Amino acid sequence: MGAITYKRFRKNPDKVIDEVVDAEEAITVTREDGRDVVIIPAKEFESWKETLHLLGSKKNAARLRTSVKEIEAEIARRR
């Protein structure tokens, strides 16, 4: 979605939040002091947390990478 100023966000936060949720994309709210924030849909945030959890241990991350490679190889064989 890009970025908007804090001033624009402050004028109509409900509209901005609706846009973020509807587009399912993050938006950066910029401030003059450089202390910017990012607003993301809760669904996306939960997905990020799940990914971080799954990749949190080296052993589990390696297992997941192996599984992805196996799935990709199976898909390639079926083509």
C-alpha positions in Angstrom: 0.0 0.0 0.0 2.9 2.3 0.5 3.1 5.1 3.1 1.0 8.0 4.4 1.8 10.8 6.7 0.8 10.8 10.3 -1.3 13.9 9.7 -3.4 12.0 7.1 -3.7 9.0 9.4 -4.9 11.2 12.3 -7.6 12.7 10.1 -9.4 9.4 9.5 -7.8 6.4 11.2 -10.8 4.2 10.7 -10.6 4.7 6.9 -6.9 3.9 6.9 -7.4 0.8 9.0 -10.2 -0.4 6.7 -8.0 0.1 3.7 -5.2 -1.9 5.3 -7.6 -4.8 6.1 -9.4 -4.7 2.8 -6.2 -4.7 0.8 -4.5 -7.2 3.1 -1.3 -5.1 2.9 0.7 -3.2 5.3 1.0 0.6 5.3 3.7 2.8 6.8 2.7 5.8 8.8 5.5 8.4 8.5 6.2 11.0 11.1 8.4 14.1 10.8 10.6 12.9 13.6 11.4 9.7 11.7 9.7 7.5 14.2 7.5 5.7 11.6 5.2 2.8 12.3 3.8 0.0 10.1 0.1 -1.0 10.3 -0.6 -4.6 9.1 -3.7 -6.7 9.2 -3.9 -8.9 12.2 -4.2 -11.9 10.0 -0.9 -11.1 8.4 0.7 -10.5 11.8 -0.5 -13.9 13.0 1.0 -15.5 9.9 4.4 -13.8 10.6 4.3 -15.0 14.2 3.6 -18.6 13.1 6.4 -18.5 10.6 8.8 -17.2 13.2 7.7 -19.9 15.6 8.1 -22.7 13.0 11.6 -21.4 11.9 12.6 -20.7 15.5 14.7 -23.8 15.9 17.4 -24.8 13.5 16.2 -28.4 13.6 12.6 -27.5 12.7 13.7 -25.1 10.1 15.8 -27.7 8.4 12.9 -30.2 8.4 10.6 -27.6 6.8 13.2 -26.8 4.1 13.6 -30.5 3.3 9.8 -30.9 3.2 9.5 -27.9 0.8 12.2 -29.4 -1.5 10.4 -32.7 -1.5 7.1 -31.1 -2.4 8.7 -29.0 -5.2 10.4 -32.1 -6.6 7.0 -34.0 -6.6 5.4 -31.1 -8.4 8.1 -31.0 -11.0 7.8 -34.7 -11.6 4.0 -34.4 -12.2 4.5 -31.7 -14.9 
